[in-house]
Amino acid sequence: MPHYKGLHLETIANQLEDGRWTCQYVIIDYTETVVDGNRGHADGSYATREEAEASALREGRRVIDSRGPMS
């Protein structure tokens, strides 16, 4: 599972009936007592699983960056 700024990023790819791919990202923040998650999707569909996952990771990183400095 990739890490970014101390958080875990997981991707969940899904192949559509037409053979194209979509991908969901999950941002997981593990603390000593809490697991907090945030989910979203990469926009669009992609020809390959790898393209879909890369797009989802970029979107997840963008969401993390938009949160501002981590404490």
Residue pairs with C-beta under 8 A, 6 or more apart in sequence:
1 8
1 9
1 10
1 28
2 8
2 9
2 10
2 57
3 9
4 60
4 61
4 64
5 64
5 65
5 70
6 70
7 27
7 28
7 29
7 64
7 70
8 27
8 28
8 29
8 30
9 25
9 26
9 27
9 28
9 57
9 60
9 61
9 64
10 25
10 26
10 28
11 23
11 24
11 25
11 26
11 52
11 53
11 56
11 57
12 23
12 24
12 25
12 26
13 21
13 22
13 23
13 24
13 49
13 52
13 53
13 56
14 21
14 22
14 23
14 24
15 21
15 49
16 22
16 45
20 45
20 46
20 47
21 45
21 46
21 47
21 48
21 49
21 51
21 52
22 41
22 42
22 44
22 45
22 46
22 52
23 41
23 42
23 46
23 49
23 52
23 53
23 55
23 56
24 39
24 40
24 41
24 42
24 56
25 39
25 40
25 41
25 42
25 56
25 57
25 59
25 60
25 63
26 37
26 38
26 39
26 60
27 37
27 38
27 39
27 60
27 63
27 64
28 35
28 36
28 37
29 35
29 36
29 37
38 63
40 59
40 60
40 63
41 56
41 59
42 52
42 55
42 56
42 58
42 59
43 55
43 59
44 55
45 52
46 52
46 55
